[in-house]
Amino acid sequence: MGKVRFLLFAAVMCTFLAVTAWSTWNYERTFRTVTTYTQTSAWALAQLEIDAYRLQETLKLYQTGHADSKQLSLSYDIAWNRMDVFLTGEATKEIRQRFAAEELVRRILEVLQRHERAISAPSPSDPTLAQMSQELDALIPRLRDIMVQNFTGPNALQETHLLDEAKIRNFAAIGILLLFSLIMLALLFRESKKQHFLAWNDVLTQLPNRAAFMHQLAQLTSAPEAQVVLCLVDLSRFKEVNDSFGHAAGDQLLAQIAELLQQHRNEEVYLARIGSDEFALVMFGNMSGYSWFAYSRKIYNQLERLLHSEDPAHRVKLNMGISQYPQHASSVEEMVLFADLALLSAKQDKQLHYQVFNRFMLDQYQRKRLLAGHLQELLAEPQNTELYLCYQPIINISQPQQLGVELLIRWNHPKLNFINPPDIIQIAEENGLGEKLGEWLFRRMRHDIARFPADTLRHIHFSINLSSSIFNQNLVNRVSDWLQGGPLPASQLILELTENIALEDVQLSRKIFTQLKEKQIRIALDDFGTGWSSFSYLKDLSFDKLKIDKSFIKHLDRDKRLPLFVQAITDLSHQLGISVVAEGVETESELRKILEIGANEIQGYYYSRPLSADAFLDYAQHYLASNVRETRTRTDLA
């Protein structure tokens, strides 16, 4: 729209310049025309009068003997020719039509014509010449009257009127264009003002946006001895409001939050909306002193009450992270970073969602940055020993001749020692290394099992955990590429994913599941009970296995309620044709209980801790060999 208005304004300005040039040319043309007419008419009348008076004077001199016939004849011819040119010339057309000039000149010419014979053979005493002189005396003075009227009479102002009319027309055209130009300038100014507002403000809440927020922070921190407190306010799971009630309801909630925050704006408090569901509260001056903590807590409590009233289901969670300048940070960038770290800590804390930055948060952030850089280097070095895989056996109760195993990533950092596997996944996901980590995992698995005997390998089924970044439409192609040329067929691969990943987009998950099953790749639902914990999606997504989280297995033999939950999960899964795996079985009593319930597979320390590749190979060979002998013995006895 702005581009159209600019082009329209440019067209108006070009038209304005064109009309201005045309007006100048038109006025100049009119001026020249009038000037030319005035000069021509004045010259024609003057010459006519002079030649007529000369003839009259020469005629009188001839009658008194002071001029000869040749002079008389010459004056007569000149006057005749002058009048003939005046009556027939194009240049004198305009003046002939004014003041009865043409009629007067014709009458004088007729006088000359009637007395032509007397002039051709003149005689001083000829009465005809005397009569001619009398007629000329009566007519020639009227030429002077025409001259005077031409310059001073009412019609003499006609040329001036022509110039004035031309000037008025030009000014009118320029004025109209100037008016249009002013209108366009006003529109452009309004548009520019609107664009300026959009560049520095949020449309929905009318609060300053992130660009204005950063600019304001830079100004506040540049002042000598500046004291600034930054509070970042974030709404976790706000997307669920949009998904459940629509974007209009979400926008209304954001507007209400902005309106509440606006009530706290003053000369020492600056507000901004810096993200889709994130606001910033900046306190400075006296407000950044002792009272900022109580003030921010007051705002936090008011926002919580608003969210509880507008979101009865309590889906949206309020988080606040705070940093100070210069107590915590030495620059604007650090101040925003530290407030973000405090906000992240508030999101992760299930009890206290209001956090002030401290050095522990910075240490954790720097640790993650260090680990992210190191992890990227390790993923590019397939032969490194710092990052490796462990293999935890999964015992198949119903098919003892088969053995399952879950691949578990391990990282023994030379300085930070053992890195928790969930931290490895989180670091990879947060730094865009999820796909590289998946590729490394498959590559390392192929490397580890390359030395497994074929008769052992064909009895083992490998389970690999998927991260959220890998679970997309390209998953099947990636897995196929990673398995290509390796010793493990797709039918012996099981991909594990958590509930949150599977339910992020059920329709997409269903499509990916179909593609995986076409490749004979099975899917297991990991950590059941820790995410959405809903049975409804088991009918929508065709899982092959369901792994009950160890939190349901621990103390299964002591808590009378836990067996009821596990039994219900197991029975429903079996009715849906889903195999059940019990995770975290550590004691014999837990094992007996889970066997009574009817789980299909067992995973836990009771059977084995995670093993190295070589140790797992030994375990698998002994386990499979003993089960094959036992199976043969049972067959022989039968």
Order of alpha helices (4+ residues) and beta strands (2+ residues): alpha-alpha-alpha-alpha-alpha-alpha-alpha-alpha-beta-alpha-alpha-beta-beta-alpha-beta-alpha-beta-alpha-beta-beta-beta-alpha-alpha-alpha-beta-alpha-beta-alpha-alpha-beta-beta-alpha-alpha-beta-alpha-beta-alpha
